[in-house]
């Protein structure tokens, strides 16, 4: 289970999968881990995750990723397809953008307190943010972000900026035997912009099975909400 940028394994608390013991993975700089010693790129983070899986997982794994976690999951499937049995992706995209680099720079300039509000506004609706008392998910996200090293948060955004599975997917075609599933567990349902999702799917080694929501935020029903979102080949995901 791969967490959003800035958050940690605690973001998955309360998530249960019948008959499965979920394993969470902390990215460098998050969840008490030290930052990457070298420049943070998605390839470095993916290869580190792959090395861990090769040493600990006997079989291909089912990967669940939200936001940054979903981007790392996609690159894991492209770079190390033998390690991935299936994926569940939420609030993610097929490629990063210049906005990610700008957020990294702004975080280093303003610190975590300076970027806290804009980050929470991307993740939660105003109804949730104005609730009194604040829901546990908002409190968790706020406290986790404020305690984070701004450099680590900037690293996360720069990793997002280097993400582009569309460009590196080449001529690979979908393998319907290893689908990317929507978070609700439905069977092979596509919604949102199916033509763009399918176009992206044709460039990746795994099939795509995603549902979409109008934006990246949602009322908090748990530690932090995960609304499955359609991947479009430009990497543009509403609200991300």
N, C-alpha and C positions, 0 to 999 in steps of 0.2 A: 504494500500500500504506500503510495507516493504522494506526499503532501503538497499543498499550494506554497507559493513563494512566501517566505517569512514565517511559516508555521512549522509544526513538528508533529511527531507521532500522536500527541495528545489530541490532535484534530480528528482522529479516527475513533476516539473513545465512544462507546455506545454502538459502534458498527459491529454487527454479528453476522456470521455466515454459517449456516447449519452444517455441522460435520467438518468444519475447517478451522484451523488455528491460524488466524491472520498474522502476518509479519509486517511490521512497519519499518521503513528505512529512512534514516535521517540524512538529509543532504549536508554537505560541508558548510559549517557556520550556523546551522540550525539545530535546535534540540540539544544544545550543550556541546556540539562538535566544534572543533577548531575549523577555521576557514581554510580554503584550499591554499596551499603554499605557492602555487603558480597562478597565472591568469585563469579565471574561471571561464570555461567553455562547456557547451553541452556535451561535446565529445568526451572531454575528461570526466565529467560526472557520470556519463553513461558507461564508460569503460570501467570506472571504479565499481559501479553497481553490478556490472556484468561479472567482474572478478569475484565479488562477494557471492553472487548467485552460483557461480561455477564451483565455489568452495563449500557451499552450504545446501544447495538444492539438488536433490537427486534427479528430478524430472523438470521439464519445462513448467514455468509458473504462470498462474493467472495474475495479471498485473492490473491494479486499480490505481488510477492517477487523476488528480484534480489540479487544474491550472498548470503550474510548472511541472507538477508530477505527471500530468497527462502528456506534456511535451517530452519529458524524459522517457516515458513509456513508449511513445511512438519511435523515438530514436533508438531505444533498446531493441525494438522489433526490427528496425531496418539494419542496424549494425550487428546485432546478435540474435537473429531470428530463431536459432535452435533453442534459445533460453525461454522463449515466450509461447505459452499455450493459447492464451487469449488476453484481451484487454477490455477494461471498462474505463471509459474516458469521460470526464465532466469538466465543463468550463475551460476548455482548452482550444487550441487552434493548430493548424498545419504548419504555421511559420510565425516567427517573431516579427518585430517591427521596430522602426526608429524610436517609437514611443518608449520601448523598454530601455534603450540606452539613455534616453532623456530622464527617465525615472531613476536610473542608477546614479546619474550625475546629480540630480536634485536631492537624492537621499544623502549623498556624501556632503552636499552643501548645507542642508537644513537639519540633518539628523533625523532620528526616528520620530520625535515629537512633531517635527515640521512636516512630515509626510503622512502622519497618522490619519488625519481626517479624510484626506483624498483616497487613502487605501481602503478604509472602512466603507466609504461611500461607493466604492466599486463592488464591494462584497455583499452589502446589505441594503435593503430598501430604507427609505426615510421612515416609514412606519416602524420598522424595527429599531432604528437608531434613536428615535424619539420616545421609545417606550420607557416607562418608569414603573418598576425597575428595569434596567437593561437585561435582556435575555442572557443566559449563560454563554451562548456562542459568541455574542458580541464582547462580553467581558473577557473571555478567553483570548479572542483575537487581539483585543486592545492591549491586554497585559503582556501577551507574548511578543507583540511587535515592539512595545516600549522597552522591553528588556533585551531586545536584539541589538547586536553590534550593527551600526549603520553600514559598515563595510560588507558585512555578510549579506544584508538585504540588497545592497548594490550588486554584489556578486550574483545573486539570484536573478536580478533583472538583466544582467549582461549575459547570463546563460540563456535566458529567454531570447535575447537579441540574436544569438547565434543559432537558434533553432529554425530548421527549414527541411522538413521531410519531403515536401513536394519536389524541391530541387534535387534531392539525392535519391528519390525513389526510382528514377530511371524507367526502364521498361517492365519492371515487375508488375504482376497482375494479382488480383485478389485471390486468396485461397479460402473458399467458403467453408472449409473444414476448421478454420481457426478464426472465428469472427471476433470483431470488437463489439461487445454487447452494450446496450443501453443500460443505465444504472437501475432501471426498474425490473430488469431481468426478462423483458419481453423478447419474443423470438423474431429476430431479423426485421425490426421495424425501423423505417427511416421516416424522418419528418424534417421540418425546417426547409432547407433548400436542397432537395434530393439530387438535382443534377450536379451541383457543386460537390456534394458529399461523395457521389459516385465517381466523379472525375478524380477526386483525391484518392479514393479507394483504388482506382486503377493504377496508381503510381506507387502503391505501398504493397508490402508482402503479405498483409493481412486484410481480411475483409473489414468493412465498416458497417457498424450497426449502432447508430447514435440517434438520440432524440434531442430536440432543441427547445430552449426557452427564450423569451424575448430579451433577457439580459443576464448578466453575470451574478446579479444579486437576488436575494430572496429572503422572505421572512425566516427568522431563525427557528428551526425546529430541533436542532441538535448543536453539537460543538461548533460546527460551521456548516452552512448549507452547501449542498452540491447539486446544482441543477444541470442535468446532462445537456450539452449544447452541441449543435451541429458544427462540424469542421468544414470550413470552406477553404478552397485551395490557395486563396490569397493569405490565409492566416488571420483574416479579420473576423473576430468574434465579438458580437455586440457587448459593450460594457467592459471588455478586457483591456 
